[in-house]
Amino acid sequence: MPAFDLRTMLLMSSVMPGLTALVMFSLGRSFPTNIRGVRNWASGALIISMAAILLALRGGIPDWLSIMGGNCGLILSTGLWLIGSQRFFGRPPSGRFVILVLVMGAIGESWMTWAHPSAGGRSLWINAILALMYGRQAFVMLRYGRHDPSAVFVGAMFLILAMVTVVRVVTSIDAGFAERGIFASDFVQTVYLATGALMSLLTTVGFMLVAMNRLRVQLEQQSLADPLTGLLNRRAFLNAHGQERDKMMRTGGLLSLLLIDLDHFKAINDTYGHVKGDEILIDFSMRAAGILTRHHHFSRWGGEEFTALVIGARPEDVFELADALRLKIARNDNPSLPAYTCSIGIACSVSGDATIERLLKDADEALYRAKRSGRNSVEVSDHAVLV
C-alpha cells in the first residue's frame, strides 16, 4: 500500500471541516439574530467530518456503520448546508425536502446492502442524490449570493462537486465497479474522492467567509445609520454630500440642502416624556421618507434636526418639495401621537460653492427665519442661487 493512499487522504480531509465547524459554532453565538443559517452550516461541516471518518474506516468497523453512517451523513450534511444557505439569504428552508431525500437515501442503502447487495447500485443511488443536493446548493449560492464574491466562490465549488459526482454516477454503472471498491486507485475514483475531500474543506471555509462578510457589511451599515430612526447619521450624510458634490463639480448644476427642525420639540418632551418624543422622531422619519427618498440622502443630523440633499433641482422645485413635506407632517395622520409640525430652511448653491459649511450656514439662517415667522413654514436662504 502506498504511504499516502485514498483512505489516508479521506481521514486527513475529515479534520479541517470539523475544526472549522467548531470555529463557526463559536462565531455564530456572537452573530446578530438576523444573520441566520450559520449554525446549520456549522452542523453540516461537523457531520461531514464524522461521515468522512466513518467512510475512511471501511473494513475496520462494521460495514453497516461505515456504509449507512457515512453515506447518510453525507446526505444530511449537504441538506443542512442547503437549509443554512436558504435561511442565510432569507429563503424558505427546504426541511421537508431534506428529510425526504435522507429517508430515500437510507432506504436505498439498506436495500442494496442487505436485501439485494450491490456496491455499484449503492454508489449510483447515493451519488445521484448528492449530485442533486450539490446542484441545488450551487443554485442557491450563485443566485441569491451573486453580489458576494465569497458566496459565488462557494457556489462554484458546489457546482464543480455536482459535475464530478455526476461523472461518478455514470461510471458506477460499470459492472466492474463493485469489485474495485471505494478505495480503488482508478482515475475516476481518485478524482472523485480527492475533489470531495478538497471541496469539503473549501466550502466550509467559504461558508465562514460568507458569514463574516455579511457581518462586516452589517456593522458598516450600522455605523452609518441612526440607531433610533434608521436614517443616515451625520457621518453618512457628510460622506454623501462629498460624493454628490464631486459629481456635480464634473457635470455642473445646483446642490440644495434642506435643514428640517421639529417645532417645539423640547416642550413635547417636557409634556409627554422622552419616550413619546422618540416615537415622534420615528413617526416623522417614516412619514417624511415618503417624500424624501434615498436619492435625497435623508438623514438625522442630531436631536430633532434632519437634513436632506436635493441634486440638480431649481430652488423653486426644492421649495415645492419642502413645502409638500411640511404639509404632510402638519396633517397629523397618527392619532396616537400629539400634533407636531416642522420648519424647513433651504440652501442652494452651485457645486463649486456648495461646501457643507456654506450650505449648513445658509440653511440655518433660513431655518431661523422660518422659526421666527411663526414656525410650520419653509424659507429659502437669501444666498440661494436663482436660475
Secondary structure, 3 states (H helix, E strand, C coil): CCCCCHHHHHHHHCHHHHHHHHHHHHHHHHCCCCCCCHHHHHHHHHHHHHHHHHHHCECCECHHHHHHHHHHHHHHHHHHHHHHHHHHCCCCCCHHHHHHHHHHHHHHHHHHHHHCCCHHHHHHHHHHHHHHHHHHHHHHHHHHCCCCHHHHHHHHHHHHHHHHHHHHHHHCCCCCHHHHCCCCCCHHHHHHHHHHHHHHHHHHHHHHHHHHHHHHHHHHHHHCECCCCCCECHHHHHHHHHHHHHHHHHHCCEEEEEEEEECCHHHHHHHHCHHHHHHHHHHHHHHHCCCCCHHHCCEEEECCEEEEEEECCCHHHHHHHHHHHHHHHHCCCCCCCCCCCEEEEEEEEEHHHCCHHHHHHHHHHHHHHHHHCCCCCEEECCCCCCC
